[in-house]
Amino acid sequence: MKTRLIAHREVSAIGLGGMPMSIEGRPDSARSVATIHAALEAGVTLFDTADSYHLHSDEVGHNETLIAGAIASWGGDTSTVLVATKGGHLRPGDGTWTIDGRPEHLKRAAEASLKRLGGDAIGLYQFHRPDPAVPYADSIGALRELLDAGTIELAGISNANPEQILLAREILGGRLASVQNQFSPAFRSSEPELRLCDELGIAFLPWRPLGGILSAASLGDRFPAFASVAAARGVSPQVACLAWHLSESPHVIPIPGASRPESIRDSVQATEFTLTAEESATLDAA
Ligand SMILES: NC(=O)c1ccc[n+]([C@@H]2O[C@H](COP(=O)([O-])OP(=O)(O)OC[C@H]3O[C@@H](n4cnc5c(N)ncnc54)[C@H](OP(=O)(O)O)[C@@H]3O)[C@@H](O)[C@H]2O)c1
C-alpha cells in the first residue's frame, strides 16, 4: 500500500469514508464491520468519520463507535491507524443537518468523540463546516485549544475557502494538517483550495470523490473518459477516478465511502495504478 502524509502521520494513500455505514441506506452492522475489516486487511490506515454520521437523535457518534469497535475487534496490527473525525455539524434526527461552530460546542463535542474513539487523543479532528453565526477565527481558536490541551493530535478543517485555509493556518500557528473539501469529476470547484494545499504542503482530502453514495456506481456512464481509461487498463472506472485524484498532487488523499467490502477492496487498487501524463490530461479535461 502506498502511503502519504498528514502532517507527520504516514497513512494509506486511500482512506475509507465512513458515512455510508451510518446514514440513510446504511447496512446492518455485520456488513459494516466486514467492510472496515476488509479495509484494514487491504492496508487502509486512514478512516474518516464524524460525530454527525448517524440517523436518529439518540445515536450521535454512531459511525465513530462503529469504526472504533471494528478496529478494536480486528486481529491485526492497528498501531499506525489514524481515525479522522469531525465536529460542528449536528443531525436532529429529522434527516436535516444543522451547524454549531461555537467554541464551547466544539470543545464539548471533541471530548465526547474522544470518549467514543478511545485512546489518549483524537488522531485528526476536523472542523466540519464554517458556521455563519460564529466568527471563523473563534471556531478555529477552539481547535488550537484542543491541540494545546493534547485532546487532539492533529487539526484539520472542512468545507473551507482559500481565505479560511490561510486564516486557520495562521491561528493554529502553522499546525493546520488537512483540508477536506468536495472534489470529484462532477465537482471541481475546490480546485483553488486543492492547489493552495499543494503549495503549502497541507493534506487535501477530497470528499465525495466518486460523486456520492447515489452516483458512485454510475461514474463510468456519466464520465465516459474515465470508463475508457479504465477499460484500457483493466480496472474499474472508480479506480481510474481515484488514481486521477492521486495524480492531482502528492498531498491528495481520497476518502471514498463504502458500505460493502468489495468497494473498498476495489478502491485501494488505485494506489498501485499510475496514470500516464496523457491519461491525466484526458481526465482533467473530461
Ligand atoms: N466533510 C464533509 O462535509 C463531507 C461530506 C460528505 C462526505 N464526507 C466524507 O467523505 C466520504 C466520501 O464521500 P461519500 O461517501 O459521500 O461519497 P463517495 O465516496 O463519492 O461515494 C460513496 C459510494 O461509493 C461506492 N463505492 C466506493 N468504492 C467503489 C468502487 N471501487 N466501485 C464502485 N462503487 C464504489 C460505495 O458503494 P457501497 O456503499 O455499495 O460500498 C459508496 O456508497 C464520506 O464517506 C465521508 O467520510 C465528508
The ligand as an ORCA input file, in Angstrom:
! r2SCAN-3c Opt
* xyz 0 1
  N     -16.616     16.950      5.096
  C     -17.825     16.839      4.598
  O     -18.637     17.781      4.616
  C     -18.218     15.538      3.982
  C     -19.416     15.427      3.240
  C     -19.728     14.196      2.669
  C     -18.869     13.119      2.836
  N     -17.729     13.249      3.592
  C     -16.791     12.124      3.787
  O     -16.316     11.727      2.517
  C     -16.542     10.330      2.345
  C     -16.750     10.020      0.891
  O     -17.921     10.638      0.396
  P     -19.263      9.806      0.097
  O     -19.248      8.517      0.854
  O     -20.392     10.746      0.354
  O     -19.231      9.600     -1.459
  P     -18.287      8.732     -2.459
  O     -17.073      8.286     -1.745
  O     -18.127      9.541     -3.671
  O     -19.233      7.523     -2.799
  C     -19.552      6.554     -1.856
  C     -20.107      5.349     -2.552
  O     -19.162      4.878     -3.479
  C     -19.333      3.498     -3.626
  N     -18.013      2.935     -3.961
  C     -16.863      3.088     -3.251
  N     -15.828      2.482     -3.879
  C     -16.349      1.927     -5.015
  C     -15.784      1.184     -6.064
  N     -14.483      0.883     -6.090
  N     -16.609      0.768     -7.053
  C     -17.943      1.087     -7.053
  N     -18.531      1.805     -6.068
  C     -17.737      2.219     -5.059
  C     -19.807      2.975     -2.304
  O     -20.761      1.947     -2.562
  P     -21.193      0.842     -1.471
  O     -21.898      1.626     -0.404
  O     -22.077     -0.041     -2.250
  O     -19.958      0.202     -0.935
  C     -20.362      4.201     -1.594
  O     -21.724      4.136     -1.295
  C     -17.747     10.053      3.247
  O     -17.926      8.695      3.498
  C     -17.414     10.889      4.433
  O     -16.456     10.227      5.255
  C     -17.403     14.440      4.143
*
